[in-house]
Amino acid sequence: MRPLNGMDRRRLLGGLGLIGLSGCAGLPAGLAPRAASGAVSGAGTEPGLPFWNAIGPIAPVHATLERLFDITVCIRPFRAQGPRLDTETIGDTLIVHNYGHGGSGWSLSWGSGTIAVSKAMANSPHEVAVVGCGALGLTSAILAQRAGAKVTIYAKDLLPQTRSARATGTWSPDSRIALADRMAASFPALWEQMARTSFKEYRNFLGLPGSPVEFTDRYSLSDAAPGHPSPPPPPGTLEFADLGDRIRDISPHFTPVPAASNPFPTPYVRRSSQLVFNVADYGHTLMSDFLLAGGKFERREFHSPAELATLPQKVVINCPGYAARTLWKDETITPVRGQIAWLIPQPEVNYGFYYRGVSVLGRRDGIVVQTVAGGDMRGYGDDNETPDRAEAEQGVATVAELYRRWEKMRRG
Ligand SMILES: Cc1cc2nc3c(=O)[nH]c(=O)nc-3n(C[C@H](O)[C@H](O)[C@H](O)COP(=O)(O)OP(=O)(O)OC[C@H]3O[C@@H](n4cnc5c(N)ncnc54)[C@H](O)[C@@H]3O)c2cc1C
């Protein structure tokens, strides 16, 4: 399998996980690691994983169309220069922008919100308004409360109806966050600050009842040997910023699974562990935290920036996500369409994997199946939010094919 480049790594941020330690005792036949063989991992002589780091049994995903219970589409609010975090004044109201986080909105939310809130609180306002109740709005609101403000969220939709609720739900802080040749020279350091702040904050949600946030294992499954050259990118492919190396010290790495420990039917496998956001529970936790701290919601749709100046609060953190394109007439936002096919949750599937252009992530609130072939350019410039059933079925079929292959391997 070829080394993972930035695009691969971003694709792989989702995953499969699981289970226990120690060798193969008690594993279903064929789901236990295979014995080393020249056909596997191209490394037949290397030792397997030590017992304390072994791959346990892998619970199969029931990849059938009968279990496909929803298809959702979401638009990533992508800005070539990175998220908008500047301020402006409308009348006597200070507007602090916090939008345009591409495919990294959940991941960067706490760090981005920290920057926005520090600007909003510069003159210690007693009250702050937040426009938007997605990942960015909710986290900014909670951070403003922590900074001592009384906060009201104004939004057309509350979290469950927002685009944020339709995200994959994984730690992907540099997914479609900017273009390499369009971001400011200062952006990488700013990004690092946001990513580190967020990552640390997520620790506070680990281990809570309902598992709003947890670490799960991810696997990259491949038939191609390491070093196998990638086909050249099609003309017009943009170079997205690849910033992950800046936080390598806090990011679990993908490491090769030796042949003797590889339970999968593909010869080349890499494994990592990544944060997963179980958005149903995590979102509920955020909404509850906000309300418990005295926060207020008001459903309201704004039709122009001038309307924000009519709010009683004179400091507004503006988090409308992709809608900034119409509300703020901000054409620096490019839509990047993404679709998820949802399979009925299986609690035992607490892992994720990437296989033949499809990414799968077992979450508590559903199994995410996403076609990601085409990499970061997939969906670029596409604002169509109508579900594509054929794409969803194809994704599920690819997952089913993996397990059929696995079954064949089991039967020898
Ligand atoms: C398929 C897919 C998978 C993704 N996976 C991940 C992932 O795994 N990890 C990750 O970190 N990121 C992921 N993302 C990116 C992430 O979902 C976005 O960056 C994030 O949701 C943006 O959040 P937001 O709060 O800015 O916007 P939104 O979620 O769109 O929220 C906007 C809010 O503003 C309100 N609003 C908008 N216009 C108005 C108006 N005119 N008046 C009043 N209110 C208004 C809306 O009602 C809503 O409450 C993914 C995106 C997609 C599409």
The ligand as a Gaussian input file, in Angstrom:
#p B3LYP/6-31G(d) Opt

LIG

0 1
 C      -20.790000      15.155000       4.403000
 C      -20.042000      16.015000       5.387000
 C      -19.253000      15.428000       6.349000
 C      -18.556000      16.213000       7.257000
 N      -17.828000      15.594000       8.216000
 C      -17.143000      16.317000       9.113000
 C      -16.404000      15.657000      10.117000
 O      -16.374000      14.443000      10.205000
 N      -15.707000      16.425000      10.984000
 C      -15.711000      17.782000      10.933000
 O      -15.043000      18.419000      11.727000
 N      -16.464000      18.432000      10.007000
 C      -17.163000      17.732000       9.100000
 N      -17.909000      18.357000       8.136000
 C      -17.914000      19.816000       8.094000
 C      -18.879000      20.408000       9.076000
 O      -20.085000      19.719000       9.007000
 C      -19.085000      21.892000       8.792000
 O      -17.846000      22.556000       8.728000
 C      -19.922000      22.481000       9.919000
 O      -21.129000      21.777000      10.018000
 C      -20.216000      23.939000       9.722000
 O      -20.975000      24.318000      10.841000
 P      -21.627000      25.756000      10.988000
 O      -22.069000      25.857000      12.393000
 O      -20.684000      26.773000      10.449000
 O      -22.853000      25.755000       9.962000
 P      -24.284000      25.055000       9.990000
 O      -24.250000      23.716000      10.599000
 O      -24.796000      25.155000       8.586000
 O      -25.149000      25.966000      10.925000
 C      -25.584000      27.231000      10.497000
 C      -26.584000      27.787000      11.481000
 O      -26.928000      29.102000      11.070000
 C      -28.325000      29.222000      10.955000
 N      -28.619000      30.157000       9.886000
 C      -28.171000      30.143000       8.631000
 N      -28.688000      31.168000       7.940000
 C      -29.481000      31.842000       8.785000
 C      -30.291000      33.006000       8.654000
 N      -30.380000      33.652000       7.503000
 N      -30.996000      33.408000       9.726000
 C      -30.916000      32.744000      10.898000
 N      -30.171000      31.647000      11.068000
 C      -29.452000      31.208000      10.029000
 C      -28.798000      27.813000      10.619000
 O      -30.174000      27.666000      10.923000
 C      -27.892000      27.010000      11.540000
 O      -28.422000      27.018000      12.831000
 C      -18.626000      17.613000       7.202000
 C      -19.429000      18.223000       6.235000
 C      -20.123000      17.431000       5.330000
 C      -20.984000      18.094000       4.315000

